[in-house]
Amino acid sequence: MPYLKTLWFGILLWVIMFALASILLAYDYLHTLRGEVALLLVSVILALYLANLLKPNNLIRALAIGIVWGIIGIGLDLLITRPLAKASPIDFMTQWHYWLSYLLIILAPAFRIKPTPDPKSYQNF
């Protein structure tokens, strides 16, 4: 079940970021420094929030969640966003904020690790 949540949260993360980028594009803010920073901040905050809901209990699981989200996001960008933008793959994939955003999304779950307590570590009262 947590694997399915990971997939759905990755899709949800992409949909929200796509909607926000579309709004910024409509108001001509997408390719400004303010727009790029806004997308970065929202993507990190949203990734941290969704990772908190998944409660990864170790670094491997946290990085696996982040990598799955990165693969989903990049895949959907290549399938949907790039053709809509009518940009060449090289132009689309060489934007600094694009890769920084995905790096932060991949790393975000590592900051929400909640180790499960070892039952043997508790003393009997």
Backbone bond lengths (Angstrom), bond angles and torsions (degrees), N, CA, C in turn:
res aa  C-N    CA-C-N  psi(-1)  N-CA   C-N-CA  omega(-1)  CA-C   N-CA-C  phi
1 M - - - 1.458 - - 1.538 113.00 -
2 P 1.359 119.66 -40.77 1.468 117.40 179.35 1.527 112.27 -64.74
3 Y 1.358 117.00 -24.97 1.458 119.54 178.97 1.523 110.51 -68.33
4 L 1.312 116.03 -39.11 1.462 120.07 178.30 1.529 110.50 -66.27
5 K 1.332 116.26 -40.44 1.467 120.07 177.12 1.530 110.68 -61.93
6 T 1.318 116.15 -39.82 1.462 120.45 179.18 1.522 109.95 -59.61
7 L 1.325 116.77 -45.58 1.466 120.72 179.03 1.528 111.36 -63.21
8 W 1.331 116.55 -47.81 1.464 119.86 -178.33 1.521 111.51 -64.73
9 F 1.327 117.02 -39.45 1.468 119.41 178.61 1.525 110.59 -66.36
10 G 1.331 118.38 -34.42 1.459 121.55 176.24 1.513 111.42 -63.94
11 I 1.328 116.15 -42.42 1.467 120.55 177.50 1.528 110.25 -66.95
12 L 1.322 116.96 -43.21 1.469 121.45 178.57 1.526 110.71 -60.56
13 L 1.307 116.69 -43.55 1.463 121.32 178.08 1.527 110.41 -58.44
14 W 1.323 116.76 -46.08 1.460 120.33 179.74 1.531 111.12 -64.55
15 V 1.330 117.55 -44.05 1.472 120.88 -178.35 1.524 110.65 -61.28
16 I 1.315 117.21 -44.26 1.473 120.21 -179.97 1.522 110.64 -64.41
17 M 1.334 116.82 -43.02 1.458 119.74 179.85 1.536 111.11 -67.63
18 F 1.320 117.41 -36.98 1.469 121.39 176.77 1.526 109.73 -63.06
19 A 1.323 117.17 -43.97 1.467 121.07 179.45 1.528 110.71 -63.56
20 L 1.336 116.59 -43.59 1.466 119.82 179.26 1.531 110.95 -64.53
21 A 1.320 116.99 -42.59 1.470 120.24 177.92 1.521 110.46 -63.36
22 S 1.315 117.52 -37.25 1.469 120.67 178.36 1.524 111.23 -65.47
23 I 1.320 116.46 -40.25 1.473 120.35 177.72 1.527 109.78 -64.66
24 L 1.333 116.67 -45.59 1.463 119.93 179.10 1.531 111.11 -62.63
25 L 1.328 116.76 -37.24 1.464 120.74 177.78 1.528 110.90 -65.69
26 A 1.322 116.90 -40.18 1.465 121.02 -179.53 1.530 111.47 -62.58
27 Y 1.332 116.50 -33.88 1.464 120.56 179.67 1.528 112.41 -97.40
28 D 1.330 116.60 11.50 1.465 123.46 175.64 1.539 112.74 63.17
29 Y 1.336 117.60 33.17 1.459 122.26 177.12 1.523 112.75 -108.32
30 L 1.321 118.00 -6.87 1.461 120.83 -172.02 1.521 112.31 -61.25
31 H 1.308 118.29 -43.45 1.462 121.16 -175.26 1.521 112.62 -99.23
32 T 1.330 115.60 30.87 1.458 120.83 173.26 1.521 108.08 -109.23
33 L 1.312 116.86 162.90 1.457 120.18 178.99 1.524 110.87 -61.12
34 R 1.326 117.00 -39.65 1.475 120.45 178.12 1.528 111.23 -60.70
35 G 1.315 116.08 -44.84 1.462 120.14 -179.86 1.514 111.82 -64.33
36 E 1.331 117.06 -43.04 1.456 120.99 -179.76 1.522 111.35 -64.90
37 V 1.335 116.47 -42.53 1.470 120.29 178.64 1.529 110.17 -67.34
38 A 1.318 117.41 -39.01 1.465 120.29 178.04 1.529 110.83 -61.34
39 L 1.330 116.93 -44.40 1.468 120.11 177.78 1.520 111.19 -62.38
40 L 1.322 117.18 -41.19 1.464 120.65 178.06 1.522 111.44 -60.87
41 L 1.327 115.71 -48.76 1.470 119.58 -178.08 1.522 112.21 -63.34
42 V 1.305 116.41 -45.08 1.469 119.70 -179.65 1.530 110.43 -64.46
43 S 1.329 117.25 -41.37 1.466 119.09 -179.74 1.519 111.59 -63.27
44 V 1.330 117.35 -40.21 1.472 120.29 179.60 1.524 110.67 -68.77
45 I 1.314 117.24 -46.38 1.466 120.60 -179.07 1.525 110.29 -62.38
46 L 1.310 116.68 -43.22 1.460 120.59 179.69 1.532 111.39 -66.52
47 A 1.323 117.14 -42.14 1.471 120.44 178.13 1.529 110.71 -64.01
48 L 1.324 117.64 -40.06 1.471 120.40 177.34 1.527 110.86 -63.98
49 Y 1.322 116.22 -42.36 1.466 120.36 179.63 1.533 111.12 -63.30
50 L 1.332 116.53 -47.72 1.468 119.63 -179.11 1.527 111.23 -66.65
51 A 1.326 117.01 -37.17 1.466 119.77 176.81 1.521 110.72 -64.92
52 N 1.316 116.60 -35.46 1.463 120.38 177.83 1.529 110.85 -63.42
53 L 1.320 116.99 -34.38 1.465 120.40 177.75 1.533 111.65 -70.12
54 L 1.339 116.83 -30.01 1.466 120.42 179.56 1.521 112.83 -81.86
55 K 1.329 116.97 -22.59 1.463 122.87 177.68 1.534 113.30 52.23
56 P 1.336 117.87 61.84 1.472 117.92 177.24 1.526 109.69 -62.53
57 N 1.332 116.70 140.46 1.466 119.32 -175.36 1.524 113.74 -104.77
58 N 1.337 117.52 -0.96 1.459 119.37 173.94 1.522 109.46 -155.35
59 L 1.327 114.96 169.09 1.462 119.98 -174.86 1.527 112.04 -65.78
60 I 1.307 117.94 -37.88 1.469 120.51 -179.01 1.524 110.21 -62.79
61 R 1.323 116.76 -46.04 1.470 119.90 179.07 1.528 110.81 -64.30
62 A 1.335 116.55 -40.57 1.464 120.50 -179.69 1.527 110.65 -63.09
63 L 1.323 116.98 -45.05 1.466 119.62 179.12 1.526 111.25 -68.12
64 A 1.323 117.18 -34.12 1.471 120.02 177.20 1.530 109.90 -63.30
65 I 1.314 116.80 -42.60 1.472 120.86 177.27 1.521 109.52 -59.93
66 G 1.327 116.80 -48.95 1.457 121.22 -179.04 1.522 112.69 -61.84
67 I 1.332 116.96 -40.60 1.463 120.47 179.44 1.519 110.76 -66.52
68 V 1.328 116.96 -40.90 1.470 120.24 177.13 1.528 109.56 -61.18
69 W 1.330 117.19 -44.68 1.461 120.21 178.67 1.523 111.19 -62.37
70 G 1.327 117.15 -39.56 1.453 120.84 178.43 1.519 111.84 -64.18
71 I 1.327 116.54 -44.14 1.470 120.71 179.32 1.527 110.57 -63.26
72 I 1.325 116.34 -43.75 1.469 120.15 178.58 1.529 110.06 -61.15
73 G 1.316 117.01 -48.19 1.463 120.90 -177.56 1.514 112.99 -63.42
74 I 1.320 116.71 -47.38 1.466 119.87 -179.65 1.527 110.10 -66.02
75 G 1.319 116.52 -40.44 1.466 119.75 178.49 1.518 112.02 -61.88
76 L 1.326 117.05 -46.17 1.468 119.77 179.07 1.525 111.50 -67.84
77 D 1.321 116.98 -34.01 1.467 119.26 175.50 1.523 111.19 -62.94
78 L 1.336 116.20 -42.30 1.467 119.15 179.72 1.529 111.74 -68.83
79 L 1.326 116.71 -35.35 1.464 120.39 -178.24 1.525 113.66 -80.83
80 I 1.327 117.13 -34.16 1.466 120.04 -171.79 1.531 112.71 -116.97
81 T 1.333 116.51 -55.26 1.465 119.50 -172.33 1.522 112.88 -66.78
82 R 1.329 117.11 -48.57 1.467 120.02 -177.25 1.526 112.40 -59.73
83 P 1.346 119.53 -46.44 1.473 118.09 177.33 1.532 112.81 -62.79
84 L 1.328 117.33 -36.51 1.471 119.20 177.98 1.518 111.71 -67.05
85 A 1.332 115.91 -34.90 1.463 119.95 179.80 1.523 111.98 -77.05
86 K 1.334 116.28 -11.88 1.462 121.81 -178.70 1.527 111.16 53.87
87 A 1.330 114.51 38.82 1.461 120.65 179.46 1.517 109.28 -107.61
88 S 1.314 115.04 151.44 1.462 118.59 175.50 1.525 107.87 -70.64
89 P 1.324 117.87 153.59 1.466 119.37 179.19 1.522 112.70 -56.58
90 I 1.317 116.96 -35.30 1.468 119.81 -179.41 1.520 110.50 -68.84
91 D 1.317 118.03 -45.10 1.469 120.71 178.29 1.523 110.96 -63.21
92 F 1.296 116.01 -41.15 1.464 120.72 -176.39 1.532 111.47 -70.34
93 M 1.323 116.41 -40.99 1.463 120.65 -172.40 1.529 113.79 -90.59
94 T 1.320 118.98 5.93 1.465 120.44 -179.49 1.526 112.69 -110.23
95 Q 1.291 117.82 20.17 1.463 121.17 178.57 1.532 108.68 -88.80
96 W 1.318 117.06 129.32 1.462 121.74 -174.43 1.526 111.93 -61.38
97 H 1.306 117.59 -41.61 1.466 120.20 -176.87 1.525 111.71 -68.40
98 Y 1.317 116.71 -27.72 1.473 121.00 178.20 1.526 109.96 -62.57
99 W 1.328 116.41 -52.25 1.466 120.21 -177.14 1.522 111.83 -72.29
100 L 1.330 117.74 -35.40 1.461 119.81 177.18 1.521 110.18 -64.42
101 S 1.317 117.32 -40.39 1.460 121.70 177.77 1.531 111.02 -59.53
102 Y 1.332 116.67 -47.04 1.462 118.95 -179.89 1.527 112.34 -69.62
103 L 1.315 118.03 -32.87 1.463 119.93 175.23 1.525 110.08 -62.52
104 L 1.322 116.97 -44.69 1.463 120.77 179.79 1.527 111.89 -67.61
105 I 1.322 116.92 -36.26 1.470 120.31 176.62 1.523 110.11 -64.30
106 I 1.327 116.92 -40.23 1.470 120.46 -179.96 1.525 110.69 -67.33
107 L 1.325 117.74 -37.38 1.459 121.31 -177.41 1.531 113.73 -83.68
108 A 1.323 117.62 -21.78 1.472 121.32 -174.82 1.530 113.98 -53.96
109 P 1.340 120.65 -45.00 1.468 118.52 -179.62 1.527 113.75 -61.23
110 A 1.326 117.93 -24.57 1.471 120.36 178.65 1.526 111.57 -66.36
111 F 1.323 117.20 -21.76 1.459 120.68 178.33 1.527 112.50 -88.85
112 R 1.304 116.70 0.98 1.474 121.96 179.19 1.535 112.03 -119.35
113 I 1.310 116.79 24.58 1.467 120.26 179.57 1.520 109.07 -68.95
114 K 1.328 114.85 129.25 1.461 121.99 177.16 1.528 107.44 -122.64
115 P 1.342 116.66 94.18 1.460 118.29 -177.81 1.527 111.47 -61.99
116 T 1.315 115.31 139.67 1.458 119.37 175.95 1.521 108.11 -82.01
117 P 1.324 117.45 135.10 1.464 119.70 -177.85 1.537 111.07 -68.76
118 D 1.300 114.86 143.40 1.455 121.21 177.37 1.527 107.94 -81.27
119 P 1.345 118.76 120.77 1.461 120.31 -177.41 1.531 112.12 -61.76
120 K 1.304 118.09 -25.02 1.466 120.75 179.84 1.520 112.18 -73.34
121 S 1.316 117.13 -17.19 1.458 119.74 -177.38 1.521 112.91 -80.65
122 Y 1.316 117.08 -13.26 1.459 120.36 178.26 1.511 110.26 -84.89
123 Q 1.300 114.87 139.77 1.460 119.57 177.32 1.526 108.89 -90.07
124 N 1.321 115.63 148.68 1.462 118.74 175.48 1.508 109.36 -74.23
125 F 1.293 115.78 136.28 1.466 120.09 -179.50 1.473 110.19 -94.88
